[in-house]
Amino acid sequence: MSRIEMTSRQKAIMLMMAAVGLTILVGVGLLLRERAPGNMGNGFLVGAGVAIVAALIMGWRATRSPSAATSFERAWTSLGDERDDAVLTKALAFLGVLALPLTGVAALAIGLGADVPMVLVFLMTAEALAGIIAFAVTLRRN
């Protein structure tokens, strides 16, 4: 079973980036808890925590056993080959093209009086589903 070993410089850079990122996330989360309406700050902190745990699991799986990691894990952690990178690039390009009209529709809905939080939930869900479907279709075609 092959493993990817990082140099001490790479480890230091990763640790520094993690510390800076965590500091920013906690700062923004606490600011939202203090100033934003409702439970927005709590939701932000929980969502950020879930995203961090998911990223750590993906990174751990991709570095410990690259052959057992999924194509998405290898591409997202930049440990994949050219094919993994190409699939992710095509999927993100499709998502980028689709994001503008989706955001335009959301802006129109808000302008016509729709509930803003609900429109944003639908927008984020539609963009997440578009990215997932684009990645799956692109991976299947290659």
C-alpha positions in Angstrom: 0.0 0.0 0.0 1.5 3.3 -1.1 1.5 6.4 1.1 2.3 9.9 0.3 4.9 11.4 2.6 5.2 15.1 3.2 8.4 17.0 3.9 8.7 18.9 7.2 8.3 22.2 5.2 5.1 21.0 3.7 3.8 19.9 7.1 4.7 23.3 8.6 2.9 25.1 5.8 -0.2 22.9 6.2 -0.2 23.5 9.9 0.2 27.3 9.5 -2.6 27.4 6.9 -4.9 25.3 9.2 -4.2 27.6 12.1 -4.9 30.8 10.1 -8.0 29.3 8.6 -9.4 28.1 11.9 -8.7 31.6 13.4 -10.6 33.3 10.6 -13.5 30.8 10.8 -13.8 31.2 14.6 -13.6 35.0 14.3 -16.3 35.2 11.7 -18.4 32.8 13.6 -18.2 34.7 16.8 -18.9 38.0 14.9 -22.0 36.4 13.4 -23.2 35.1 16.7 -22.9 38.6 18.2 -24.3 40.7 15.3 -26.3 38.4 12.9 -30.0 37.6 13.4 -31.2 34.3 14.8 -28.9 31.4 15.0 -26.8 32.4 12.0 -23.6 32.3 13.9 -24.2 28.9 15.4 -25.2 27.6 12.0 -22.0 29.0 10.5 -19.8 27.5 13.2 -21.5 24.0 12.9 -21.3 24.1 9.1 -17.6 25.1 9.3 -16.9 22.4 11.7 -18.6 19.7 9.5 -16.7 21.0 6.5 -13.3 20.9 8.3 -13.9 17.4 9.5 -14.9 16.3 6.0 -11.8 18.0 4.5 -9.6 16.3 7.1 -11.1 12.9 6.4 -10.6 13.4 2.6 -7.0 14.5 3.1 -6.3 11.6 5.4 -7.8 9.0 3.0 -6.0 10.5 0.0 -2.6 10.6 1.7 -2.7 7.3 3.5 -4.0 5.1 0.7 -4.4 7.0 -2.6 -5.6 3.8 -4.4 -8.6 3.5 -1.9 -9.6 7.1 -2.1 -12.3 8.2 -4.5 -11.6 10.2 -7.6 -13.2 13.3 -6.0 -11.0 13.0 -2.9 -7.8 12.7 -4.9 -8.8 15.6 -7.2 -10.0 17.9 -4.4 -6.8 17.3 -2.3 -4.7 17.9 -5.5 -3.2 14.4 -5.1 -4.8 12.9 -8.2 -3.4 12.3 -11.6 -4.2 14.3 -14.8 -7.5 12.5 -15.3 -8.8 13.3 -11.8 -7.8 17.0 -12.2 -9.5 17.2 -15.7 -12.7 15.7 -14.3 -12.8 18.2 -11.4 -11.9 21.1 -13.7 -14.7 20.3 -16.2 -17.2 19.8 -13.4 -16.3 23.1 -11.8 -16.4 24.9 -15.2 -19.9 23.6 -15.7 -20.9 24.8 -12.2 -19.4 28.2 -12.9 -21.4 28.5 -16.1 -24.6 27.5 -14.3 -24.0 29.7 -11.2 -24.7 33.0 -13.0 -28.2 32.2 -14.3 -29.1 30.5 -11.0 -28.0 33.6 -9.1 -30.0 35.7 -11.5 -33.1 33.7 -10.9 -32.6 34.0 -7.2 -32.1 37.8 -7.4 -35.4 38.0 -9.4 -37.2 35.9 -6.9 -36.0 38.1 -4.0 -36.9 41.2 -6.0 -40.4 39.8 -6.5 -40.8 39.4 -2.8 -39.8 35.8 -2.0 -38.5 35.0 1.4 -34.7 35.7 1.3 -33.5 32.9 3.5 -35.6 30.3 1.6 -34.3 31.6 -1.8 -30.7 31.3 -0.6 -31.3 27.8 0.7 -32.7 26.8 -2.8 -29.8 28.6 -4.5 -27.1 26.8 -2.5 -28.9 23.5 -2.8 -29.2 23.9 -6.6 -25.6 24.8 -7.0 -24.4 21.9 -4.8 -26.6 19.4 -6.7 -25.3 20.9 -10.0 -21.7 20.4 -8.9 -22.3 16.8 -7.7 -24.2 15.8 -10.9 -21.6 17.5 -13.1 -18.8 15.7 -11.4 -20.6 12.3 -11.6 -21.5 12.7 -15.3 -18.0 14.0 -16.2 -16.4 11.1 -14.3 -18.7 8.6 -16.0 -18.0 9.9 -19.5 -14.2 9.9 -19.1 
